[in-house]
Amino acid sequence: MLCRKGKSGLMRIVVANNFYYCRGGSERVLFEEKRILEENGHHVIPFSRTDPKNECSDYFDYFPRYLSYEFEKLSLLKKVYTTLNVIYDRDAGSRFTELLEKTQSDLIHAHNIYGRLTTSLLDSAQKKGVPVVMTLHDYKLICPSYLMLNRGHVCEDCRRGRFYHCLLNRCHKNSLLASAVYTAESYYNKWLRKYNNLRFLICPSRFLQGKLLSNGFSAERLIYLPNFLNLAGFTPSYDAGDYLLYVGRLSKEKGVMTLLKAVQKLHVPLRIVGDGPMKAELLAFVGENNISHVTFKGYKSGEQLKQLYENAAFLVIPSEWYENAPMTILEAYAYGKPVIGSRAGGIPEMIEHERTGMLFAMGDAGRLAEHIVSLWSDKSLCRQMGRAARNKVEREYCSELHYEHLMEIYRNLLN
């Protein structure tokens, strides 16, 4: 394919994702990459599904229409229609072809497109001769339900394409219908080799890269590129704070119950930021055990979340699933706070034990309690680790370094 970029080296880049608003960590990465690309003169063209929450875009008319994915609430006819579109959406592919023809883009950077936009986009790209790179924010290519979890526990039953286990285990929301849909989607894309159209797969963690390798993906297609932060928006606060902090979803795999058990008898103030399906159970545990030093703050963002980070002593991330590359670790580092994290997924790659934080085995409340006491009782050590954490994020996870590596990937893709 002939590269269409101008003599200046500037590119026209389509970024494709199911959502075009800051719904979670993957969208945050997308918008931050869009920012640094535009700051360096590149033209970024978004493609997503229509949604009332979407950010404004000059290309909104190309977006395929919004679909409800709450299967249990749909009529039989709509269930069939939605199921087919979850697996392969021809309308999304047609609109994407129109966008590519209109914009004459150099390349496509896909993020989360499965389940909504679908791999119809990859077929359109192949027909128009536009190369594609995809960032993997989860385990979808090897696990139909994304997270390698079965009822809150780590699961690798679908290893090497045995996707039928997703249906047998009802892995997706414990729903037979939803699990059947995602199982069918995975087999469809596998048997028709839809992901073969992707030249490179970007992995934000070495752990994810290793999982893909062990599941048959070739090493030359897998590129390690960690997530990053715009550090201009973060002022470090090295003073040891008044509490330890948890930020995240309140669900079983996040290990919040293990955290509560760890602090139950420590009398160390804990603030829990976030919401989720396990909130009532966690509140009940706190009430039944008279744990007065734990405060549930609910969902927070913006200035409120910033203040919670700044006034914390350190962050705890007690996950009990294969976390990929948590942005909360980078945020804590940016604010000059160490992190105590479980040895799960990509977390150990981000935390240098006894330098920028501490590590413990998944579910080990006793060891977690020991680490909490060590940091809480030694303010000097806490500050020292906080400074090392800030240095690490400046060295390894800054915008400038990410842009440099991203452009190297793009150039290799075009060549």
Residue, then its C-alpha position, 0 to 999 in steps of 0.5 A: m500500500l502507498c503511504r498517503k502521509g505528507k512530506s511533513g510526516l503528519m498523518r490522518i489517523v482514524v481511531a475506532n472504539n465502541f464508545y466516544y466518551c470517557r466510560g473507563g480506562s480504555e476510553r481514557v487512553l484513547f482520548e489521551e492518545k488523541r490529545i498527544l497526536e493532535e498536539n503534534g499536528h496529526h489529524v485524528i478522526p473518531f469512529s464510534r456508535t452513536d450515544p447520548k453521552n458521546e463527545c462532539s465530533d465532526y464525523f458524527d454522521y458516519f457513526p452507526r446508530y445506538l443499540s440497546y444491549e440489555f438482552e433480557k429486556l428486549s423483545l424476541l425479534k430485537k434479541v435476534y437482531t441485536t445478537l446478529n449485530v453483536i457478532y457482525d454489524r454490516d451497517a457499521g462496516s458500510r459506514f466505516t467504508e464511507l468514512l475511509e473513502k471521505t477522509q483518505s486516512d493513512l491508518i486505523h488505530a482500533h481499541n475496543i470494537y468487538g461486541r458493538l462496532t464488530t470486526s466488520l470494520l477490519d473487513s472494510a479496512q482491508k478492502k480499502g487498503v488501510p492498515v490497522v493496529m489495535t490496542l488490547h485493553d482486556y482479554k477478549l481475543i482469548c476469552p469471550s467474556y473479556l476478563m478471564l473470570n468465572r463467577g468472580h474467580v480466575c478462569e482459563d477454560c477457554r485456552r487455545g480457542r475452547f470458547y464453548h466453556c464460556l457458554l457452559n460456565r455462563c461466564h458473561k453476567n451469569s446469563l445463558l443468553a449473553s454467554a451464548v452470544y459472546t461465545a458465538e461471536s468469538y467462534y465467528n471471528k476465529w473461524l473466519r480469521k477476522y483478527n488476521n487483518l490486524r498487523f500489530l496488537i498493542c499490549p499495555s502489559r507484559f502479562l497480557q502479551g504473554k497470555l496471547l503468546s501462549n494462546g497461539f498469537s505470533a510474537e512479531r504481531l505483539i507489541y508492548l506499549p504501556n499506558f501513560l499519563n499527562l503529568a501536567g495535570f498532577t502535582p505530587s503531595y509527598d506528605a504522609g496522608d490521613y488515610l489509605l485509599y481504594v479507588g475502583r469498582l466494588s465487585k468480587e474480582k477487585g478484592v475489596m472484601t480481602l482489603l476489609k478483612a485486612v484492616q478489620k483489626l488495624h484501626v487504620p482509616l480507609r476510604i473506599v471510592g467507587d460503586g458496584p454490585m458488591k456495595a451492599e455486601l461490603l457495607a453489611f460486613v463493615g456494619e456487622n463487624n463494627i468497623s468504624h474506620v472505613t468510609f465509603k465515598g461513592y463514585k468520585s471524579g474531577e477535583q473531588l477525586k484529586q483531593l482524595y488522592e492528595n490527602a491519602a497516605f498510599l493506595v491499595i489495589p487488592s485485585e483478584w483477577y488478571e488486571n491488565a495495566p491499572m490506570t489507578i496505579l499511575e495516578a497514585y504515582a503521579y500524586g507521589k503516593p506508593v501502592i500496595g498491590s496484589r501479584a495479579g496480572g500486570i500489577p507486579e510489572m508496575i510496582e517495584h516491591e519495597r521501592t514504589g510500593m509493596l506486593f502480596a499474594m492474591g487474597d492474602a489478607g494477613r500479608l496485606a495487613e502486614h504491608i499496611v502496618s509497615l507503611w502506615s507506621d513509617k511515615s518516612l518510608c511512605r514519603q520515600m516510596g512516594r518520591a520513587a513512585r513519582n520518579k518512576v511515572e515520569r521516567e516510564y509512563c509520560s506522554e512524550l515517551h508514549y508518543e515516541h513509541l506510538m509513532e514508531i509503531y505507526r511508521n512500521l505499520l505504514n512501511 
